[in-house]
Amino acid sequence: MSLIRERRTPPEELGPMLRAARERAGMGQREAARKAHLSPGYMAHLEAGARCPSRTVAERLAVVLELNDDEQAQLYAAAVTDAGRDHPWRTNIRS
C-alpha cells in the first residue's frame, strides 16, 4: 500500500508576503534561496504561490527573511509536514 498525498494550494497571500519580506530584507530571489538552502526555482514557485513549503523550508525562510510573528504564523499555517525532507519516507535524510 502506498501513501499518496494531494498537492496543496497555498493561500493567495503567501507568495506576495514572501516576496515583500525578501525585498524588505534587501535580497534577490537567488540570494534568499541560497541562504535558505533552496533552489532559485523553488523560491520562485513559493513566491508565485505555486507551492506550499515543507515545515523545514518554512523554518529556514522565517530566519533568512527575518519574518515578524504574523508573517511566521501565516507561513507555518501553509507549511506541510509530508513534503520534501519532512516526508515520513525520508526520515533518514538530514537537512
Protein Blocks (a to p, Z undefined) as FASTA:
>chain_A
ZZddddddddfklmmmmmmmmmmnopafklmmmmnopafklmmmmmnopaccdfklmmmm
mmmnopafklmmmmmmmpcfkgcjllmklmmpcZZ
